[in-house]
Amino acid sequence: MKTSSLLGGAVEAFEQFVALAMEGEGLVVSGALKFPVRLQTRKAAYAEFQTHGFEVDLVGARHDRLVLATVKSFFGSRGVVADEVTGAHPTNSGRYAMLNNLAVRTALVQGAANRFGFDEPDVELRLYVGRFASGHEERVRSWCAAQELPSGPIRVVGAGEVVTHVRDIARAKQYRDNPVLAALKVLEATGSLTQVSSGHLSSLEKL
């Protein structure tokens, strides 16, 4: 399900949680943005290049950091699968191309740095996960931690960490007209929200 958002355009519900958590870091957050990436085709006879638009789910910026985030909720489904994230899956790896395709990843970091005036070491890639497939979380985190980017490894953020940050924001007394914060305030006030672990939303999945 997608809803309208102050981020602009249609934003998935979990993306709204993630955007709020990113804002809590002092980042100004934008909804999905496309970046042109020039890639060589597989033609063997001669070198041919095509430009493709690769979409980044959320982009966050502050004076010292530019965050490119891919967001996968997968609530109600199997969850994030390690072979798809790492690029080993024969058909579904493309949904994580900004992470597992070195040419795409490099071009996105370079293009985002140039577009917004950052140095490449200041451009961070993140994977936000609502639900991991059973037994796959450790493999996903280990692979991402082993990736070498100018800013360091790919950061993996689970749903529990996202909700913890958003709950902290919801407890602030300053009013914000935001449906995610309003929902959390109602759940908190009625005692319906329990503590969640780092990788899961056990209490929210039932709602």
C-alpha positions as CSV (number, residue, x, y, z in Angstrom):
1,M,0.0,0.0,0.0
2,K,1.2,3.5,-0.9
3,T,0.1,6.7,0.6
4,S,0.7,10.4,-0.1
5,S,3.4,12.0,2.0
6,L,5.1,15.3,2.7
7,L,8.1,13.6,1.0
8,G,6.4,14.1,-2.3
9,G,4.8,11.4,-4.5
10,A,3.6,8.0,-3.4
11,V,5.5,6.5,-0.4
12,E,5.0,3.1,1.0
13,A,3.9,2.9,4.7
14,F,7.2,1.4,5.9
15,E,9.1,4.0,4.0
16,Q,7.3,6.6,6.1
17,F,8.7,5.0,9.2
18,V,12.2,4.9,7.8
19,A,12.0,8.5,6.6
20,L,11.1,9.6,10.2
21,A,13.9,7.6,11.6
22,M,16.3,9.2,9.1
23,E,15.0,12.7,10.0
24,G,15.8,11.9,13.6
25,E,19.5,11.8,12.5
26,G,19.2,15.4,11.3
27,L,18.8,14.3,7.6
28,V,16.5,16.1,5.2
29,V,14.7,13.3,3.5
30,S,13.3,13.0,0.0
31,G,11.1,10.3,-1.5
32,A,12.2,8.2,-4.5
33,L,14.7,9.7,-6.9
34,K,16.0,8.3,-10.2
35,F,19.7,8.5,-11.1
36,P,20.9,7.9,-14.7
37,V,23.4,5.0,-14.9
38,R,25.4,4.3,-18.1
39,L,26.0,0.6,-18.5
40,Q,27.7,-1.5,-21.2
41,T,25.5,-4.0,-23.0
42,R,26.4,-7.7,-23.4
43,K,27.0,-7.4,-27.1
44,A,30.3,-9.1,-27.9
45,A,31.0,-7.6,-31.3
46,Y,31.5,-4.1,-30.1
47,A,31.2,-1.9,-27.1
48,E,27.7,-0.5,-26.7
49,F,26.3,1.5,-23.8
50,Q,22.8,2.2,-22.6
51,T,21.6,4.6,-19.9
52,H,19.1,3.3,-17.4
53,G,17.3,5.1,-14.6
54,F,17.8,3.5,-11.3
55,E,15.5,4.5,-8.5
56,V,16.6,5.0,-4.9
57,D,13.7,4.6,-2.4
58,L,14.8,7.4,0.0
59,V,17.5,10.0,-0.1
60,G,18.6,11.8,3.1
61,A,21.1,14.7,3.3
62,R,22.8,16.8,5.9
63,H,25.9,18.9,5.8
64,D,28.3,15.9,6.3
65,R,26.3,12.9,4.9
66,L,24.3,11.8,1.9
67,V,22.3,8.6,2.5
68,L,20.9,6.4,-0.4
69,A,18.5,4.0,1.1
70,T,16.7,1.0,-0.4
71,V,13.7,0.0,1.7
72,K,12.1,-3.5,1.7
73,S,9.2,-4.2,4.1
74,F,8.0,-7.6,3.0
75,F,5.5,-7.9,5.9
76,G,3.1,-10.7,5.2
77,S,5.6,-12.4,2.8
78,R,8.7,-14.6,3.1
79,G,11.0,-11.6,3.7
80,V,14.3,-10.4,2.4
81,V,16.3,-13.3,0.9
82,A,20.1,-13.4,1.2
83,D,20.8,-14.7,-2.3
84,E,18.8,-11.8,-3.8
85,V,20.7,-9.2,-1.8
86,T,24.1,-10.7,-2.6
87,G,23.3,-11.1,-6.3
88,A,23.4,-14.9,-6.3
89,H,19.7,-15.4,-7.2
90,P,19.3,-16.0,-10.9
91,T,16.2,-13.8,-11.4
92,N,15.4,-11.6,-8.4
93,S,18.8,-10.1,-7.7
94,G,17.9,-7.0,-9.8
95,R,15.7,-5.6,-7.1
96,Y,18.9,-5.0,-5.1
97,A,21.0,-3.8,-8.0
98,M,22.1,-0.7,-6.2
99,L,23.8,-3.0,-3.6
100,N,25.0,-6.1,-5.5
101,N,25.8,-4.7,-9.0
102,L,29.2,-3.1,-8.7
103,A,28.8,-1.0,-11.9
104,V,25.4,0.3,-10.8
105,R,26.6,0.9,-7.2
106,T,29.6,2.8,-8.2
107,A,27.7,4.9,-10.7
108,L,25.0,5.7,-8.2
109,V,27.5,6.8,-5.6
110,Q,29.4,8.9,-8.1
111,G,26.2,10.4,-9.6
112,A,24.7,11.2,-6.3
113,A,27.9,12.8,-5.0
114,N,28.1,15.0,-8.2
115,R,24.4,15.8,-8.2
116,F,24.3,17.1,-4.6
117,G,27.8,18.4,-4.1
118,F,29.2,15.7,-1.8
119,D,32.5,13.8,-1.8
120,E,32.1,10.1,-2.5
121,P,33.3,9.1,1.1
122,D,30.3,11.0,2.4
123,V,27.8,9.0,0.4
124,E,26.4,6.1,2.4
125,L,24.3,3.1,1.2
126,R,21.7,1.6,3.5
127,L,19.4,-1.4,3.4
128,Y,16.3,-1.0,5.6
129,V,14.5,-4.3,6.2
130,G,11.1,-4.8,7.6
131,R,11.2,-8.6,7.6
132,F,14.1,-11.0,6.9
133,A,13.4,-14.5,5.5
134,S,13.9,-17.1,8.2
135,G,17.6,-17.8,8.8
136,H,18.7,-15.1,6.3
137,E,19.4,-12.1,8.5
138,E,23.0,-13.1,9.4
139,R,24.0,-13.7,5.8
140,V,22.5,-10.4,4.7
141,R,24.3,-8.5,7.4
142,S,27.6,-10.3,6.9
143,W,27.6,-9.7,3.2
144,C,26.7,-6.0,3.5
145,A,29.4,-5.6,6.2
146,A,32.0,-7.0,3.8
147,Q,31.3,-4.6,1.0
148,E,33.9,-1.9,0.4
149,L,32.6,1.5,-0.5
150,P,34.3,4.9,-0.2
151,S,32.1,5.6,2.9
152,G,32.5,2.1,4.4
153,P,30.3,-1.0,4.3
154,I,26.6,-1.1,3.5
155,R,24.6,-0.4,6.6
156,V,21.7,-2.8,7.4
157,V,18.9,-1.4,9.6
158,G,16.1,-3.7,10.9
159,A,12.5,-2.8,11.6
160,G,13.1,-2.9,15.3
161,E,15.8,-0.2,15.2
162,V,13.6,1.9,12.9
163,V,10.6,1.7,15.3
164,T,12.8,2.5,18.3
165,H,13.9,5.8,16.7
166,V,10.4,6.7,15.6
167,R,9.0,6.0,19.1
168,D,11.6,8.4,20.5
169,I,10.4,11.0,18.1
170,A,6.8,10.3,18.9
171,R,7.5,11.0,22.6
172,A,8.6,14.5,21.9
173,K,6.1,17.1,23.0
174,Q,6.4,19.2,19.8
175,Y,3.4,18.6,17.6
176,R,3.9,17.2,14.1
177,D,1.0,16.4,11.7
178,N,2.3,13.0,10.6
179,P,0.1,9.9,10.4
180,V,2.9,7.5,11.6
181,L,3.5,9.6,14.7
182,A,-0.2,9.9,15.3
183,A,-0.6,6.1,15.1
184,L,2.2,5.5,17.5
185,K,0.9,8.1,20.0
186,V,-2.5,6.3,20.0
187,L,-0.9,2.9,20.5
188,E,1.4,4.2,23.3
189,A,-1.6,5.9,25.0
190,T,-3.7,2.7,24.9
191,G,-0.8,0.5,26.0
192,S,-1.0,-1.5,22.8
193,L,2.6,-1.1,21.8
194,T,5.2,-3.5,23.3
195,Q,9.0,-3.5,23.1
196,V,10.3,-4.9,19.8
197,S,13.5,-6.7,19.1
198,S,16.2,-5.3,16.7
199,G,15.1,-7.2,13.6
200,H,11.4,-7.7,14.0
201,L,8.1,-5.9,14.4
202,S,6.4,-8.7,16.4
203,S,3.9,-6.4,18.1
204,L,3.0,-4.4,15.1
205,E,2.7,-7.3,12.6
206,K,-0.5,-8.4,14.5
207,L,-2.2,-5.0,14.1
